[in-house]
């Protein structure tokens, strides 16, 4: 039975660089691992008043079940104002509730920040890691995955260039080693 790795892309934009990178990482998973893309754009904003029997939005219930069904999670995030996009933070909040029933706990995580800029989403990467500590998600520390200057790393067909794919493979391999320590 294959291990399922949830892929969450913080950018909702159709032509998102984060989606391009996430799809490449999905291709690099070894045999016995399956990428499961978990959509977050449809989630209503978390409001504790709705998190009571009879009022819980169906999208929240479905998302929580989807997160519970994966064995680990890859997060791909752009940087918005030195942090993660609201849709990604909302997904973390929805999956962490109701209190005491978090869907995230214990799932090994990887954080990849992707940006056209030179600092490669450093702020978003670290801000996301802070939340993952609280959510009890052990997170791969090395190699760090800051993908800056993404427009120089893809070709005219939005394909990732070979030397960058090699770096992605190194990150993926290290994550699998890390993942296996917990499973």
C-alpha positions in Angstrom: 0.0 0.0 0.0 1.5 3.3 -1.0 2.0 6.2 1.4 0.0 9.3 0.5 1.6 12.7 0.6 -0.7 15.7 0.7 0.4 18.5 -1.6 -1.0 21.9 -0.6 -0.3 24.9 -2.8 -0.8 28.3 -1.2 -1.2 30.2 -4.4 -4.7 30.0 -6.0 -3.6 31.7 -9.2 -4.1 29.5 -12.3 -0.6 30.1 -13.7 1.0 29.8 -10.2 4.8 29.2 -10.1 4.1 27.2 -6.9 1.7 24.9 -8.8 4.3 24.3 -11.4 6.9 23.5 -8.8 4.5 21.3 -6.9 3.6 19.2 -10.0 7.3 18.6 -10.6 7.9 17.5 -7.0 4.9 15.1 -7.4 6.6 13.5 -10.3 9.8 13.0 -8.2 8.2 10.9 -5.5 9.6 7.4 -5.4 7.6 4.2 -6.0 5.4 3.5 -3.0 4.5 7.2 -2.5 1.6 9.0 -4.1 1.0 12.7 -4.3 -2.6 13.8 -3.4 -3.3 17.4 -4.2 -5.5 19.0 -1.4 -7.4 22.0 -2.7 -7.8 25.0 -0.3 -9.4 27.7 -2.4 -13.0 26.5 -1.7 -12.7 26.6 2.1 -14.9 29.2 3.8 -12.9 31.3 6.3 -12.7 29.6 9.7 -15.2 30.9 12.1 -15.6 29.0 15.4 -19.3 29.9 15.5 -19.8 27.5 12.5 -17.7 24.7 14.1 -20.7 23.2 15.9 -22.8 20.2 15.0 -25.3 21.1 12.3 -23.4 24.2 11.1 -20.0 22.8 10.0 -19.5 23.7 6.4 -19.3 20.6 4.2 -16.0 21.9 2.7 -14.4 21.9 6.1 -15.5 18.3 6.9 -14.3 17.1 3.5 -10.9 18.9 3.9 -10.4 17.5 7.4 -11.1 14.0 6.1 -8.7 14.5 3.2 -5.9 15.7 5.5 -6.5 12.8 7.9 -6.2 10.5 4.8 -2.6 11.5 4.0 0.6 10.3 5.8 2.7 13.5 5.2 2.3 17.0 3.7 4.3 19.1 1.2 3.5 22.8 1.5 4.2 25.2 -1.4 3.9 28.8 -0.6 4.5 32.2 -2.2 5.2 35.1 0.0 2.5 37.7 0.6 3.7 40.7 2.8 6.4 38.5 4.5 4.0 35.8 5.3 1.8 33.1 3.8 -1.3 33.7 1.7 -4.6 33.9 3.6 -5.9 30.8 1.9 -3.0 28.7 3.2 -3.4 30.1 6.8 -7.1 29.4 6.6 -6.5 25.8 5.6 -4.2 25.3 8.6 -6.8 26.8 10.9 -9.7 24.7 9.4 -7.6 21.5 9.6 -6.5 22.2 13.2 -10.1 22.4 14.6 -12.2 21.6 16.5 -9.8 22.1 19.4 -8.2 18.8 20.3 -9.1 17.1 17.0 -6.4 18.5 14.7 -6.0 16.6 11.4 -2.3 17.8 11.1 -0.7 16.3 14.2 2.3 14.0 13.6 2.4 14.3 9.9 5.9 14.9 8.6 6.0 18.1 6.5 8.1 19.8 3.9 8.0 23.6 3.3 8.9 24.9 -0.2 8.7 28.6 -0.9 8.7 29.8 -4.5 9.2 33.4 -5.7 10.4 35.4 -8.6 12.3 37.5 -6.1 15.8 37.0 -4.8 14.9 36.2 -1.2 12.8 33.2 -2.3 9.9 33.6 0.0 12.1 33.4 3.1 9.6 35.2 5.3 6.7 33.0 4.3 8.8 29.8 4.6 9.7 30.7 8.2 6.3 32.0 9.2 4.7 28.7 7.9 7.3 26.7 9.9 6.2 28.6 13.1 2.6 27.4 12.6 3.7 23.8 11.9 5.5 23.7 15.2 2.3 24.4 17.0 0.4 21.9 14.8 2.8 19.2 15.9 4.1 18.6 12.4 7.8 17.5 12.3 9.3 19.5 9.4 12.4 18.7 7.3 15.1 21.2 8.3 17.8 20.4 5.6 18.0 21.0 2.8 16.0 24.2 3.0 13.8 24.7 0.0 13.8 28.4 -1.0 13.2 28.6 -4.7 14.0 32.2 -5.7 14.3 33.6 -9.2 11.8 31.0 -10.4 11.3 32.8 -13.8 14.9 31.9 -14.5 14.4 28.3 -13.6 11.7 27.5 -16.0 11.6 27.4 -19.8 9.1 28.9 -22.2 6.9 25.8 -21.8 6.9 26.2 -18.0 9.1 23.2 -17.6 11.6 23.2 -14.7 15.2 23.2 -16.0 17.3 20.1 -15.4 19.7 21.4 -12.8 16.8 22.6 -10.7 15.0 19.3 -11.1 18.2 17.7 -9.6 17.9 20.0 -6.6 14.2 19.1 -6.2 15.1 15.5 -6.3 17.7 16.0 -3.5 15.0 17.7 -1.4 12.5 14.9 -2.2 15.0 12.2 -1.3 15.9 13.8 2.0 12.2 14.2 2.8 11.6 10.5 2.2 14.4 9.6 4.5 12.9 12.0 7.1 9.4 10.7 6.6 10.6 7.1 7.1 11.9 8.0 10.5 8.3 8.6 11.6 6.6 5.7 9.8 
